[in-house]
Amino acid sequence: MKIAFAASRAAVAQTARAALIGRYDDVPLEEADVIVALGGDGFMLQTLHDTQHLDAPVYGMNRGTIGFLMNIYGESDLVERLQAAEREVINPLSMTATHVDGSTSRALALNEVALLRAGPQAAKLQITVDGRLRMQELVCDGALVATPAGSTAYNYSAHGPILPIGSDVLALTAMAAFRPRRWRGALLPKKARVRFDVLEPEKRPVMADADGNSHRDVVSVEIVSDPEIEHAILFDPGHGLEERLISEQFT
């Protein structure tokens, strides 16, 4: 088994990479049967984005903080763990943002695409789903669309629902909604195309964020799941995303 090791800049991750290479050698990413990512969830997302053009699955080992997408770190039996690992496949969200100056930008997100107020006043957003206007005006600190894999991240912090892997739904969640005050968001089919239009963008500037990739001064954002792109993640048996999503709801 040819393994490529990638690590975050954190000293603990770099030390782990050196130790693992000493045991198992290392090959370039393009030659690997499997990629082992050492760091936290942020580095795991970065690795998945950076290697989406490769066929090799990614197996993460936690050298960060929470490590929801990571396995427990260990050096002695890595090959056996990789051979026994369970494979999960997730599709990213594709975001197209139009800016105040008329330009457009695009990004992919495995966790969520979030619209966030970028000034002192609350954002005013209009929400359209599959070409049909669903909410004329949402006054809030922001709103996001999350995948099942990302539903325990920012979405959960904003009191959004946890979505089981394979449920083929997306969560649309508001952050600190002022009007409608009690609106808790919506569950949408995975194939839904969501559009946010920013009302009063000059007075109430809004930024769009796709897995930490920020785009400022947006006037509209379209979000759709991209079934053509598949990210394969490996987990130790019994500790896959399905189990983690269930366990998270009982902690």
C-alpha positions as CSV (number, residue, x, y, z in Angstrom):
1,M,0.0,0.0,0.0
2,K,1.5,3.3,-1.1
3,I,0.7,6.1,1.4
4,A,1.1,9.8,1.1
5,F,1.3,11.8,4.4
6,A,0.0,15.4,4.6
7,A,0.2,17.5,7.8
8,S,-0.9,20.9,9.0
9,R,1.7,23.4,10.0
10,A,1.1,22.6,13.7
11,A,4.3,21.2,15.4
12,V,2.4,18.2,16.7
13,A,1.2,17.3,13.2
14,Q,4.6,17.8,11.7
15,T,6.2,15.6,14.4
16,A,3.6,12.9,13.7
17,R,4.2,13.0,9.9
18,A,8.0,12.6,10.4
19,A,7.4,9.6,12.7
20,L,4.9,7.9,10.3
21,I,7.2,8.4,7.3
22,G,10.0,6.8,9.3
23,R,7.8,3.7,9.7
24,Y,5.9,3.5,6.4
25,D,7.8,5.7,3.9
26,D,6.0,8.3,1.8
27,V,5.0,8.8,-1.8
28,P,3.9,11.8,-3.8
29,L,0.1,12.5,-3.6
30,E,-0.3,11.6,-7.2
31,E,1.1,8.1,-6.7
32,A,-0.7,7.2,-3.4
33,D,-3.3,4.5,-2.9
34,V,-4.4,6.4,0.2
35,I,-3.7,9.9,1.6
36,V,-3.3,10.2,5.4
37,A,-4.1,13.7,6.7
38,L,-2.7,14.8,10.0
39,G,-4.3,17.8,11.7
40,G,-7.7,19.0,12.6
41,D,-11.0,19.2,10.8
42,G,-9.9,22.4,9.0
43,F,-6.9,20.7,7.6
44,M,-9.0,17.7,6.6
45,L,-11.3,19.9,4.6
46,Q,-8.3,21.6,3.0
47,T,-6.8,18.2,2.1
48,L,-10.1,17.0,0.5
49,H,-10.3,20.2,-1.6
50,D,-6.7,20.0,-2.6
51,T,-6.9,16.3,-3.7
52,Q,-10.3,16.2,-5.2
53,H,-8.8,15.5,-8.6
54,L,-7.2,12.3,-7.3
55,D,-8.7,8.9,-6.9
56,A,-7.1,8.1,-3.6
57,P,-9.3,8.3,-0.5
58,V,-8.3,10.4,2.5
59,Y,-7.9,8.9,6.0
60,G,-7.5,11.5,8.7
61,M,-5.8,11.2,12.1
62,N,-6.4,13.8,14.7
63,R,-3.6,16.1,15.5
64,G,-5.9,19.1,16.0
65,T,-8.7,20.0,18.4
66,I,-12.1,18.4,17.8
67,G,-11.4,16.1,14.9
68,F,-14.9,15.2,13.9
69,L,-13.7,14.1,10.5
70,M,-10.6,12.4,11.9
71,N,-9.7,9.1,13.4
72,I,-7.7,8.6,16.6
73,Y,-4.0,9.0,16.1
74,G,-1.8,6.0,16.3
75,E,1.4,4.8,14.7
76,S,1.8,1.1,15.3
77,D,-0.9,-0.5,13.1
78,L,-1.7,2.0,10.4
79,V,-1.7,-0.4,7.4
80,E,-4.1,-2.7,9.2
81,R,-6.4,0.2,10.0
82,L,-6.3,1.4,6.5
83,Q,-7.2,-2.0,5.1
84,A,-10.1,-2.4,7.5
85,A,-11.4,1.2,7.1
86,E,-15.0,2.0,6.1
87,R,-15.5,4.4,3.1
88,E,-17.8,7.3,3.2
89,V,-18.5,9.4,0.0
90,I,-19.8,13.0,0.2
91,N,-20.6,15.6,-2.4
92,P,-19.7,19.2,-2.0
93,L,-21.8,22.3,-2.4
94,S,-21.0,24.5,-5.4
95,M,-21.3,28.2,-4.7
96,T,-21.6,31.0,-7.3
97,A,-21.4,34.5,-5.8
98,T,-22.1,37.8,-7.7
99,H,-20.5,40.8,-6.2
100,V,-21.4,44.5,-6.0
101,D,-19.0,45.3,-8.9
102,G,-20.7,42.7,-11.1
103,S,-17.9,40.2,-10.9
104,T,-18.6,36.5,-10.0
105,S,-16.6,34.0,-7.9
106,R,-17.0,30.3,-7.3
107,A,-16.1,27.9,-4.6
108,L,-16.8,24.4,-3.3
109,A,-17.8,23.6,0.3
110,L,-17.9,20.2,2.0
111,N,-19.4,21.6,5.2
112,E,-21.5,24.7,4.4
113,V,-21.9,27.9,2.5
114,A,-22.7,30.8,4.9
115,L,-23.8,34.3,4.2
116,L,-22.7,36.6,7.1
117,R,-23.3,40.3,7.8
118,A,-20.1,42.3,7.2
119,G,-21.1,45.5,8.9
120,P,-22.8,46.8,12.1
121,Q,-26.3,46.3,10.8
122,A,-28.2,43.0,10.4
123,A,-28.3,41.5,6.9
124,K,-31.5,41.5,4.8
125,L,-31.7,38.4,2.6
126,Q,-34.3,37.2,0.1
127,I,-34.5,33.4,-0.3
128,T,-35.4,31.6,-3.5
129,V,-35.5,27.8,-3.9
130,D,-35.6,26.2,-7.3
131,G,-36.7,29.4,-8.9
132,R,-39.6,30.0,-6.5
133,L,-39.5,32.9,-4.0
134,R,-39.8,31.3,-0.5
135,M,-39.0,34.2,1.8
136,Q,-39.4,37.9,0.9
137,E,-37.1,39.2,3.7
138,L,-35.0,37.5,6.3
139,V,-33.4,40.0,8.7
140,C,-30.5,38.2,10.5
141,D,-26.9,38.0,11.3
142,G,-26.6,35.4,8.5
143,A,-27.8,32.2,7.0
144,L,-26.2,29.0,5.8
145,V,-26.8,25.9,3.7
146,A,-25.1,22.8,5.2
147,T,-24.5,19.3,4.0
148,P,-25.1,16.3,6.2
149,A,-21.3,16.1,6.8
150,G,-21.2,19.7,7.9
151,S,-24.4,19.7,9.9
152,T,-22.6,19.2,13.2
153,A,-20.3,22.2,12.5
154,Y,-21.4,25.8,12.1
155,N,-25.0,24.6,11.4
156,Y,-25.3,22.9,14.7
157,S,-23.8,25.9,16.6
158,A,-26.6,28.0,14.9
159,H,-29.2,25.5,16.3
160,G,-29.7,23.8,13.0
161,P,-30.6,20.1,12.7
162,I,-28.1,17.2,12.6
163,L,-28.6,15.4,9.3
164,P,-27.8,11.7,8.9
165,I,-25.3,10.8,6.2
166,G,-27.2,9.5,3.1
167,S,-30.4,11.4,4.0
168,D,-30.1,13.4,0.7
169,V,-31.2,16.6,2.4
170,L,-29.6,20.0,3.1
171,A,-30.2,22.2,6.1
172,L,-31.0,25.9,5.6
173,T,-30.4,27.6,8.9
174,A,-30.6,31.2,10.0
175,M,-28.2,32.8,12.5
176,A,-29.8,35.2,15.0
177,A,-32.9,35.7,13.0
178,F,-34.7,39.0,13.9
179,R,-37.5,38.8,11.4
180,P,-39.2,36.4,11.1
181,R,-38.2,36.1,14.8
182,R,-39.0,32.5,15.3
183,W,-38.0,31.1,12.0
184,R,-35.8,28.1,12.6
185,G,-34.8,27.3,9.0
186,A,-35.8,24.5,6.6
187,L,-34.8,21.1,5.3
188,L,-34.4,20.9,1.5
189,P,-33.9,18.1,-1.0
190,K,-30.2,17.6,-1.8
191,K,-30.9,18.5,-5.4
192,A,-32.4,21.9,-4.5
193,R,-30.9,25.1,-5.9
194,V,-30.9,27.8,-3.3
195,R,-30.4,31.5,-4.1
196,F,-29.9,34.3,-1.6
197,D,-30.3,37.9,-2.8
198,V,-28.9,40.6,-0.6
199,L,-31.3,43.5,0.0
200,E,-29.7,46.9,0.6
201,P,-26.1,45.6,0.0
202,E,-24.5,49.1,0.2
203,K,-26.1,49.8,3.6
204,R,-25.9,46.2,4.9
205,P,-22.9,44.5,3.3
206,V,-22.7,40.8,3.3
207,M,-19.9,38.3,2.8
208,A,-20.2,34.7,1.6
209,D,-18.0,31.9,3.1
210,A,-17.5,28.4,1.7
211,D,-15.6,26.3,4.2
212,G,-13.5,29.2,5.3
213,N,-13.0,30.6,1.8
214,S,-14.4,34.1,2.1
215,H,-15.9,36.3,-0.7
216,R,-16.8,39.9,0.3
217,D,-19.5,42.3,-0.9
218,V,-21.9,39.9,-2.5
219,V,-25.3,40.8,-3.9
220,S,-26.5,37.3,-4.7
221,V,-25.3,33.7,-4.0
222,E,-26.5,30.5,-5.7
223,I,-25.8,27.2,-4.0
224,V,-26.4,23.6,-5.3
225,S,-25.0,20.2,-4.4
226,D,-22.5,18.9,-7.1
227,P,-23.1,15.2,-7.7
228,E,-20.2,15.1,-10.2
229,I,-17.6,15.6,-7.5
230,E,-17.1,12.8,-4.9
231,H,-14.9,13.0,-1.8
232,A,-14.0,9.6,-0.3
233,I,-13.1,9.6,3.4
234,L,-12.0,6.6,5.4
235,F,-13.0,5.8,9.0
236,D,-12.1,3.1,11.5
237,P,-14.9,0.5,11.7
238,G,-17.7,1.6,13.9
239,H,-16.6,5.2,13.9
240,G,-17.8,6.4,10.5
241,L,-19.8,9.6,9.9
242,E,-23.1,7.9,10.5
243,E,-22.1,6.8,14.0
244,R,-20.5,10.1,14.8
245,L,-23.7,12.0,13.8
246,I,-25.8,9.8,16.0
247,S,-23.4,10.0,18.9
248,E,-23.2,13.8,18.7
249,Q,-26.9,14.1,19.5
250,F,-26.5,12.3,22.8
251,T,-23.5,14.2,24.2
